[in-house]
């Protein structure tokens, strides 16, 4: 059975059209409140997406930077730096909002690479290869590689506080 004014199907329970009937004031206010809640929830989710997009971009650029460092032979271990670069680029590709395994992978990759790049600078602080500029460069790279993990931990904590 169809409605006489709009031609759409009518309710089988009471025979009224869902689109043409008048909504009671109490139900209309509840509907408006529900729509406002949905809009606020979407805004909160969009703010979290910004952190993910920034982390993905940072991971991609860190992967490129580590590949360039490996190619220019600043440190003696080219192979492991190149592997770290590939893993960061893979992290930028895999990381997505709402998928906890990708967040944990990002934190793991950032932490391991940060410790590894920090250990590269230790050789340049003492001994025959003493070069403070390369040692401080390794510390700088270590701080940069830790940033995606810091951003993901920040995002996770903000999500916990919202709920």
BABA-659620 format. One line per 8 residues: number of its first residue (from 1); their letters; for each residue x negated, y, z negated of C-alpha. Coordinates in Angstrom, 3 decimals, padded with zeros to 6 digits, always signed. Each point is the difference from the previous one (the first is absolute). Example, Ala and Ser with C-alpha at 12.3 -4.5 7.8 and 13.67 -1.06 7.14 Angstrom:
residues 2
1) AS) -012.300 -004.500 -007.800  -001.370 +003.440 +000.660;
//
This chain:
residues 163
1) XXXXXXXX) +000.000 +000.000 +000.000  -001.377 +003.437 +000.924  +000.551 +003.498 -001.375  +002.506 +002.177 +001.890  -002.152 +003.166 -000.129  -003.575 -001.207 +000.554  +000.483 -003.493 +001.450  -002.360 -001.717 -002.457;
9) XXXXXXXX) +000.912 -003.145 -001.972  +001.963 +000.519 -003.218  -000.529 -001.597 -003.406  +001.636 -003.363 -000.468  +000.573 +000.654 -003.715  +002.042 +003.185 +000.128  +000.507 +000.644 +003.730  -001.754 +003.405 -000.032;
17) XXXXXXXX) -002.799 +001.198 +002.244  -003.412 +000.441 -001.638  -000.787 +003.013 +002.161  +003.308 +001.878 -000.032  +001.188 -000.456 -003.596  -000.551 +002.599 -002.679  -002.641 -000.752 -002.608  +000.969 +000.712 -003.618;
25) XXXXXXXX) -001.968 +002.798 -001.701  -001.600 -002.324 -002.582  -001.219 -002.408 +002.654  -001.246 +002.881 +002.173  -002.149 +001.434 -002.798  -001.461 -003.443 -000.698  -000.776 -000.375 +003.678  -001.757 +003.372 +000.107;
33) XXXXXXXX) -002.072 -000.882 -003.081  -000.987 -003.298 +001.584  -001.091 +001.801 +003.187  -002.082 +002.468 -002.038  -001.704 -002.875 -001.816  -000.804 -001.672 +003.302  -001.510 +003.232 +001.372  -002.158 +000.444 -003.105;
41) XXXXXXXX) -001.177 -003.597 +000.206  -000.983 +000.468 +003.652  -001.939 +003.182 -000.861  -001.935 -001.855 -002.703  -000.846 -002.796 +002.421  -001.189 +002.517 +002.600  -002.365 +001.592 -002.532  -001.567 -003.438 -000.603;
49) XXXXXXXX) -000.365 -000.502 +003.741  -002.245 +003.067 +000.168  -002.484 -001.576 -002.395  +000.002 -003.198 +002.057  -000.557 +001.876 +003.244  -002.847 +002.006 -001.556  -001.569 -003.195 -001.361  +000.312 -001.724 +003.377;
57) XXXXXXXX) -001.648 +002.943 +001.767  -002.743 +000.191 -002.631  -000.645 -003.742 +000.292  -000.282 +000.260 +003.770  -002.442 +002.917 -000.158  -002.025 -001.710 -002.726  -000.215 -003.079 +002.215  -001.304 +002.136 +002.856;
65) XXXXXXXX) -002.448 +001.773 -002.303  -001.345 -003.283 -001.362  -000.398 -001.329 +003.558  -001.944 +003.130 +000.970  -002.190 -000.326 -003.110  -000.677 -003.637 +000.876  -000.902 +000.903 +003.586  -002.294 +002.912 -000.953;
73) XXXXXXXX) -001.941 -002.297 -002.356  +000.011 +002.270 -003.068  -000.064 -003.066 -002.210  -001.752 -003.254 +000.792  +003.105 -002.189 -000.204  +001.811 +000.618 +003.246  +002.045 -003.183 +000.076  +001.748 +000.391 -003.361;
81) XXXXXXXX) +000.749 +003.681 +000.618  +001.516 -000.883 +003.346  +002.129 -002.693 -001.671  +001.171 +002.608 -002.536  +000.873 +002.307 +002.901  +002.068 -002.700 +001.677  +001.803 -000.795 -003.250  +000.865 +003.684 -000.535;
89) XXXXXXXX) +001.390 +000.261 +003.530  +001.980 -003.195 -000.612  +001.249 +001.533 -003.264  +001.238 +003.070 +001.893  +001.898 -002.270 +002.356  +001.527 -002.271 -002.687  +000.886 +002.525 -002.718  +003.718 +000.700 -000.226;
97) XXXXXXXX) +002.394 +001.450 -002.537  +001.900 -002.411 -002.206  -002.270 -002.975 +000.640  -001.974 -000.614 -003.179  -002.484 -002.455 +001.546  -001.256 +002.674 +002.389  -000.427 +002.416 -002.918  -001.987 -002.571 -001.981;
105) XXXXXXXX) -002.118 -000.720 +003.097  -000.699 +003.741 +000.381  -001.082 +000.304 -003.647  -002.199 -003.089 +000.299  -001.662 +001.185 +003.227  -000.625 +003.480 -001.376  -001.420 -001.289 -003.276  -002.349 -002.557 +001.542;
113) XXXXXXXX) -001.231 +002.390 +002.693  -000.474 +002.776 -002.534  -002.149 -002.195 -002.240  -001.941 -001.305 +002.996  -000.790 +003.473 +001.379  -000.974 +001.160 -003.468  -002.419 -002.920 -000.279  -001.605 +001.029 +003.305;
121) XXXXXXXX) -001.157 +003.262 -001.542  -001.740 -001.659 -002.948  -002.973 -001.103 +002.149  -000.660 +003.627 +000.964  -000.231 +001.213 -003.593  -003.189 -001.844 -000.906  -003.015 -001.644 +001.520  -001.649 +000.654 +003.348;
129) XXXXXXXX) +003.229 +000.981 +001.772  +000.818 +002.834 -002.405  +002.329 +002.348 +001.896  +002.556 +001.899 -002.044  +001.970 +001.330 +002.961  +000.810 -003.506 +001.245  +000.812 -001.102 -003.562  +002.423 +002.894 -000.457;
137) XXXXXXXX) +001.464 -000.730 +003.432  +000.710 -003.558 -001.168  +001.718 +001.384 -003.112  +002.078 +002.345 +002.186  +001.039 -002.866 +002.273  +000.825 -002.066 -003.093  +002.315 +002.735 -001.280  +001.684 +000.316 +003.404;
145) XXXXXXXX) +000.568 -003.740 +000.288  +001.622 -000.017 -003.445  +002.577 +002.624 +001.039  +002.510 -002.373 +001.697  +000.102 -002.093 -003.169  +000.525 +003.094 -002.123  +002.838 +001.142 +002.260  +001.698 -003.404 -000.137;
153) XXXXXXXX) -000.306 -000.179 -003.793  +001.447 +003.521 -000.219  +002.905 -000.984 +002.257  +000.705 -003.142 -002.025  +000.058 +001.960 -003.256  +002.324 +002.618 +001.489  +002.364 -002.759 +001.134  +000.023 -001.476 -003.518;
161) XXX) +000.847 +003.371 -001.542  +002.866 +000.629 +002.413  +001.791 -003.186 -001.031;
//
